[in-house]
Amino acid sequence: MSMLRPGRRPVARAMTVVLGACVAAVVAAPPAHAAEIPTGARSLQSVNLAGSYLRHVDYLGAVTTVSSTSSAQLKSDATVTVAPGLAGGAGCVSFQAANGMWLRHRDYRIRLEANAGTTTFLADATFCVRDGSAGGSVRLESINYPGRFIRHRDNELWLDPPTTNSTTFAADSSFRVTTPWVAGRRTPTIKGLYADPNIAHLNGRYYLYPTTDGHNSWSGSRFDAFSSTDLVNWTHHGSILDLGPQISWADDRAWAPTIAYRNNRYYFYFSAATNIGVATSSSPTGPFSDPLGRPLVPAGFRSGQMIDPHVFTDTDGQSYLYWGNGAAYAVRLNADMVSFDPGQVRTFSLPNYREAAFVFRRDNTYYLTYSVDDTRSENYHVEYATGTSPFGPWTHRGTILSKNLTLGIRGPGHQSVVQAPGSDTWYIAYHRFAIPAGNGTNREVVIDPLRFNADGTIAPVIPSL
C-alpha cells in the first residue's frame, strides 16, 4: 500500500464562481470538528452495537460486549491509554494497550503491534478525531489515509472508506468515549517528582523506594516508600528515613536506595553525600535506624563516586553488593548484611557503564543492567550484559531502554527489575524526565513489562505514557 506523508491533510475542493466577466476561485473551508478524546485511560463504546466496546483479541482489533461481570482480562483488553498522535497532527491521537503495544492499521486491518519507530508505523498508529454520527460520539480518521475511518465490520475493526456500506457506515464508525473499564496504565506510576526507583516484592506486596526529586543539585534529604498489590494502585507510606535527624554522618544528597531482606530484618542501602550507608528495620516501611553510625562504603573508597547501591541475593542465600558511578564494583556481603571484606571487592569492565548497576537472575543466567550517559541528558539509557555468576564474566548485550522523542520520553534510566512471584512475568521500573517539561532534576517513575526473547536475551522495553 502506498503511503502519504504523515500529517498530510485532505485538500479542500476549489469552487468556481462566475461573476459577470470575472472568475474568482473560492476555497471551501474544511468542516469544523468539535469532537475530542482526552488523554489517559479510556474505553470506546460502539454507537450502534449496544454494550460493545473496542478491544483487541489475539492482537487484532474487534468490538465485543463488555459488562460489569466480564473478566478482568476482557475489561483490560477494552481499555486503552489515549496519547497524542505518534505522527503528530492537531486533534490526532494514538491508542496504547496495557501491554505497551499500539493500535495501528496494516493492510486496512486494525492490529495491535509494538512501536517499530518507523515513519510508516507512527502514521499507521495515528488517528484524527472527528464528530460521530450521534451527539458526543467520535469517529477516527487515518492521518495517512484521509477519508478512511476505523469501523466495525462483522465485529472486526477495519480501516474503511464510507463507500464500504454507506447505509450504516456513519454509525459503524462512531464510538462514545467512556470511563475506562479498568484504571489502565497511567504514568507516572507514582504521582510527583521521584527518580532512581528500586522495585521489590516483599511480604506479599510490591514496594518502590525512589529518590525524592525536584531539588537543585539533587540535594534532597528524605527517602519515601510506596507499596501496591497490583502495580497500579500505590499507597504512600511517607518518609521512612530522613538523613538530617536520623543519620549522623550525612544530611543531604539522599539518592538511589535499594532494599534486601534477611535474618527477619529489612536492610535499606542508600547514597548520602556520595557515601553508601545502610539502615535496618523490622518492617519494609520502617522506621529505619543506622546500625553502624558511619558509611558502609565511604566516599573515596575507590575511584569514582560511591553511590547507587544495589543488593542481589542468589538462590543459595548469598547476598552481593553492587555500586559505583564511573566504575562498577561488587563484593559479597557478610551474613550480617552490614559488612564485607574490602580485599574481596571486584571491579567490572562494562562498555559505556556510567552508574546504576542492577543484577537479577532468570533460570541460570545472571543479568547485569546499568545506565549509560548522564542523568541530565535526554540520551540517558539502559544497557545490559549477561553472565554465568554474580561476578560474571559479563557479555555485553546492548541497549534495552532509550528515549522516544516522538512520545516526549527523554532520559529513561536508573532501572530496577522485579519478578512477579511464581511466574515468568517481569517488570522494569525506571525514571525519565517528567513530561512535558522535566529535566535531570525533575523526573518521574514509570513501570513497564520486561520481556525476554526465546534465546533469553531481553527484548527492547516499550516505554508507556
Phi, psi and omega in degrees: 000130177287153184232133175283159179298138177305139177090354180291131183254156176300143180267127180294144179288143176271132179253130181261125180243126181263119178240096182060236181270358184261141176243121180241134177269122179245125181266123179290131180289144177295150182297147178284145179235118180267344186292148174205160175235116179297148177290164182108183182291132181212161168236151184239116183260135178297139179289323188246005172241096188304129176077005181260141185231151173297134179205173174247140179229116182051043176070017175238142180288144181204172166241136186217147176292130178230136179220178182296339180266001179294160181292159178299324180293318179297318179296321178295318180295337180263015177240132177234155171262120180277127181234159173305146184308130181299329179263010181081200179098127180296131178074016181252148186224166171228160187235121180249133178276171183297334180275006177091350180277168186237146172285129176214165176257139173214126188055035179068001176267140177276125185230169175245118183219158175290148181291110179281346178078000180280160177301320180297312182299312183301321179288319180296337182261013182243130183228136182263134188279127178236162177296140178269183184283339179244153182307129178081357180269168183230157169237156187237106184264134177299135179286332183255358172229071182307137180095350175254138185233153170292127177215158176267136178222113185055041178067007174255154180260128181229164172257104189236156169274160181301339181287349182301314174204086189297336183291317185245000189302315184302316179286322180298335183254014182248141183222146173263133178277123184238171172297149185290149176293327173231166184298331180073174179268109176248124180256151005288160182297314175244135185288139179111181182265110178218160182210177174050050188287133169255121180253139181210155174250116186225128172053041174085005179224158170272141178234143173241130176236101183253171164283135173281116190259183178094008180254136175303137179058024177053049189266014181299160184233003189233146173246133176251164176229148178227149177220158184203153172260345187230005180067008180244309182261119188244138175260127179271119182266006178075197183286130178251344176203125178240116187303315186308298183277342190250343180240123187280340189254002178200150177221011177208180181054055177277105188231155157044068180277169173210164184222152176216159180234130177193153176058032182060027178227154173257133182245118186252112181258141188207157172267138177210119180051041180059029165245166173247127178243173176219139177229155185232157179200161174272358182227146178292348178249016175077192007288148180258148178227156185269111182280344185260326185072018181197168177292148171286319175233104185283153174305138180085000180299322176217177178297146180086186180272137178272080183221179173060059177289150172213137178245126175245129176250120183281174183295340178273002178092352179284133180254147182232141176254129177242147178193176171123141171238121184093333174211149184252129182234157175206152179202151173287133173278145173291168184299336180283352177067004181233020178205163177202167178272110182302333180287350182256009181292131177259148173243131181257145171254110184234130180304130173068008186301135173240309186189183170063049174294133177218124185246139171215165182238134173230119188056235182256015180251135175260134181246126175248108178262152180201163183259149186236144179080192183260139182298344176277354183264141175294345179272000174308132185203179185242130172240174180206165176222160177239154180209177182254003177205168178298343177254010181089211000297152189257135175251118183293133184245345176112194187271138176239347180210127181208175185297156172221091186294335177300325179266359183079018182267118182231144173063040180284127181180198187048072192265159167215160188229143177223146176257133174293130186304137175071021183213175172253034177260129185231154178225151176240129175254142182201172173246164174213169172302135177302138180264130012258348194239025182283178178204198186290352174238005176230087189237165181224157187260138180227147173237131178226160175297145173245120186242154182241143173282169183300331181273006178091352176287160181271130176285148178305137180286134177265104184291139181256159175266000000 
